[in-house]
C-alpha cells in the first residue's frame, strides 16, 4: 500500500466510524494483529520442531540406531530415595520398623537427610 492509499483509508474510516470510535477500533485491530502474529509464530515454531524431530528419526534409521527421546535432566539418586521414603511414610500410614516418620536420623522434622555418598560420576575436590 502506498502512503496515499493509507491516507484515503484513514479518512474513509474517520467518516464511517467518527472521531470517537476510531481510537477504540484502531486499538482492537492492533490487539487482533498481535494475537494473529503470536499464533503464527507458535505454529511456525511447532512446525519447525516437528520437522527437526522427523530429520532426527530419519538419521537414526539410517545409522541403525533406535531413536528414543531422553529427559533433559536425569533424576538424582538422592531425590529418588527421598521420594520413595516420603511415599513409604505418608500421613496415616505407619513408618517402617526402626525409622521415624517425622524426621530423618539426626535431622530436623520435615527435612531429608543428605546422601552419605556423592552420586555416580561426581568428582570430589581436594586441597
Secondary structure, DSSP 8 states (H G I E B T S, - for coil): --HHHHHHHHHHHHHHHHHHHHHHHHHHHHHHHHHHHHHHHHHHHHHHHHHHHHHHHHHHHHTT-------SS---HHHHHHHHHHHHT-TTS---TT--SSS-TTS-TT-----SS--TT------
